[in-house]
Amino acid sequence: MNKHMGANVVFSKFSRDFTELKNYLPIRPSEMALLNIIARRKRDLTPLALAEIMAVSKPMIAAHIQALEKNGYVYKEKSEDDKRSFFVRPTDKAVELCAKYEEKQTERLNELSEKLGDDEFCELVRLMDKAQRIIREIKRREIDEDESEREMI
């Protein structure tokens, strides 16, 4: 197996296992990520702002907001300035879930840090952040290339 396919296997296993650590959540991990942003930020957040923060599409955010609202984790508050837009607010249920999530994830990451050692843990985080930024650049470039090809047709 070449190094790239080996890396793909390792990344896939890590991603799957890290995601499975969140199986106790009553909502999907991507919804939890959004809920954390909503509950932790101290400013008004519109769906567009949330999409930009998470670097995902506005329709994806709209679907997550709808699911979170249905389950009682968020509510929408109309903007006083622009009646067409709204802000997404967390409920007490959301704040409670976010606190539980943070406690559990902190406990797990502390264990990982202890077993790797602080230097290796920090290096892992640094490299994963760098790799993620590169992957995002590749994704943007491929989206731009796809759009250019569609325009040519």
N, C-alpha and C positions, 0 to 999 in steps of 0.2 A: 504494500500500500504506500503510495507516495505521501509526502509530508502534508500536502493540501487536503487530501482525503482523510488523513489521520486527524488533522486539525478540525475538519468538518465533523467527524465523529465525536471528538472531545467537546466541541462547542455545542453540538446537539444534545449530548448527554447532560452537560452542565445546565443548559437552558431548560431542558425537561425537568431535571431534578430540582433546580431552583424554583421553577414554577410549581412543582408538586409540593414544595414546602408551604404553599399557600392554599392547599386543599381544604383547610379548616374554614376558610372564608365563606360567608354566605353569598358572595357576589364574585364575579369573574375577576382575575388579577388585573386586567386592563381597567375595569370599572373601579377597582380599589385604588389604582394609581391616580385616576381622575379624582376620586373622592378625597384622597389625601391632599391633592392640590387645592381643592375647593375648601376643605376644612382647615387647612393650615395658613392659607393666604389671608391677609388682613385687608384686602382691597376688593373692589367690585370686579367680578369676572363674568364676562359674556361668553357664550359658546365660541365665538371667533377667537377671543383671547385664549381660551382653554385649548383650542385646536392648535394655535401657534405655540403655546407652551409645551404641549405634548408632541408637536411635530406630526400631527395626523390630520386627516380631513375633517372638515366641519360636519359632514353627514355622520361620520363615525362618532364624533362627540355628541351629536344630537341623539343618536341611538343609545349611547351610554347614559346621557342625562335622562332620557325617557325611562330606561330600565331602573336607574337609581331613584327617580321620582316615584315610579310605580311601587318600589320596595320601601319607600318612606325615608330615604337617605338624604334627599335634596328637595328643595322647592324653588319655584321661579318667582322672582320679584320684578315687576315691571320697572323700567327705567323712568324716572321723572322727566329727564331731559329728552329722551327719544322714546315715545310710546310704542314704537315698533320693536325695540330691543328689550331684553330682560337680563337680569343677573341671576346667577345660580348660587343658592345659599344652602349650607349644610343644616341638617336637623340635629337635635340632640343625639338621636340614634347614630348618626354619622360620626359625630365627634367621639362618641363612646367606642364605636368600631375602630376608628383611626387610632385611638389610644391603645386599644388591645393589640392591633396590628403592629404598631410601633414597638410596643413592649416585646412581642413575640419575635419580630424581625431583629431587634437589637440583641436579644438573647442569642439568637442563632448566629448573627454576624460576630458577636463577641467570641463565641466558640470557634468559629472559623479563624478569627484573628489570633486567638490564643494558640491554635494548632499550627497555623502557618508561621506565627511570629509577626510582630508589628511591621518589620521591614518588608517581608514578603507579602503581607496583606496589603500594605500601602502600594507596593509595586503592582500587585494584581489589579487593584482598583484603578491605578493610573493607566495601566496598559489596556484594561477593558474600556475605560473612558475614551482613550485614544482610538482604539479599534472601532468603537461605536461611532465616533465622529467620522472616521474614514468610510465606514459602511453607509452612513447617512449621505455622505458626498457621492458615493457610488450610486446609491438609490436615486438621488436627485438627478444625477447625470443620465441615468437610464430612463427616468421619467421624461426628461427633456428630449432625449433621443427618440423615444416613442412618440412624443407629441410632434416632433419635426417630421418623422416618417408619416404620420397620419395627415399632416398638412400637405405633404407632397402628393398624396393619393387623390 
